[in-house]
Amino acid sequence: MATVSGADAGATAGMSMAEAPSAPGAVLRVGRDASVCRLVTPEDWLFVSRVHLEFRCGPDGAWQVSWLRGSQAEPASEVRLTVGERTQPVTYGGTVALPHGGSGELVVKDRAQPRSVNVGFYHDV
């Protein structure tokens, strides 16, 4: 999984990568809190929660991603999942199954400014 964050539309501020085994119970988190997240966004990007996305491997080796609810009733961002040609919104507090042996991208978009965090994933079987 990788995250690319752009300060402006089309600009890349940085890229980092993280790997997790497809072992039951494996977890990888994305957010501003470096003490619990393996992929960390800038601390001043308040449209991203301290722990925003959580990737979790289930007992069968399949992955799912959850957009964790933060302290606010309404989020400052929106999250979309793209797999192939299909794009779907992820609901605030919702969980989506990821394709087994597939790849895709989640985009966390700031509702107030033209910036986003893109998290790509690839599941190697």
N, C-alpha and C positions, 0 to 999 in steps of 0.2 A: 504494500500500500504506500502511496506517496501523497504528499500534500503540496500544492503550489499555491502561493498566495500573492496576489497582485495589488499594489497600492493604487493603481489606476486600471481602467479597463485596458487589457492588452499588455500590461507591464508585469513582469515577474519579479517579486521581491525576494523569493527564496524557495528552495525545494529541499525537502527532507524525505527520507524513506524509513520504513519500519517493516519488519517481517515477524510473523507469528506462525507457529506450527498449527496445522489443522488437527489439533488434539482436543478432545472434549474438555470444555472449561477454559480454553485459551481466550484471552481478552486483549483487545487493543483499543485504546481510547484516544480521541482527538478533542482538543480544547485548549484553553489558555493556561491551565494549571499544570506546570511541568512536573509537579510531584506525583501526579497520577496519570498523566497523558504521555504517550510515546510520541505522538505527533502534536507539536505545540505551535499555536499561532501567536502573533505579537500580543502582549498583555493589554495594550490600549485598543485592541479590536473588540470592543464591547458587544458587537453583534454576535460574537461567538461566546458561548457559555464557558465557564471554567472547565466543565466536562460536557462537551456538546454531543459528540457521537460516540457510541460504544459498539464495537464489532465483537461478537461473541460466537465461539464455535460450539455447536451443540453436540450431543452424545453420538450422533451419526456422522460427525465430521463436516456437516453443513454449517455455513456461516449465516448470521443474521446481523443487521445493523439497527440500532435504536437511536432515535433523536431524543435524548434525555431532557426532561422538563427542567428548566432553570428556576430561578427565584421569582421571575416575572410571570404574570398570567398570560401575557401575549409576548411572543418572541420578537426580537429585533431583526430576525433573519428569516429566510425561507430555505428549505432543503429540497433538492430534486435529485432523483436517482435515474441514471441513464444506463441501460443495458442494451447494446446493439442499437437499433433504431427507435427503441421504446424509451420514453421519458415519463416519469410519474412523480408527483409530489410525495414527500414523506410528511406525515402529519406530526405536529408537535406532540411529543410524548409517545409516538408510534414506533412500531417495529416492522421491518420488512426483511423477508428471507432473500438471501443473495443466491445467484445461480451456482449450483455445484459444478465446479470445473469451468467456470466462466469468468468474465471480466466486465468491468464497467466503471462508472464514476459517480460520485456524489458531489454536488455543488452546494455549498453554504453561501447564500447571497445576502449581503447587507441590504436591508430595505431602505436605508437612508442615503447611502453613497454607492458609487459604482466600484465596488470591490467584492471579491469573493474568495473562498477557499475551495479548491478542487481536490478531492480525495479519490484517487484512482485505486482500484483493487483488481487483483488477479488471483484466482484460486487454482493452484496447480494440483491435479489429482494424481 
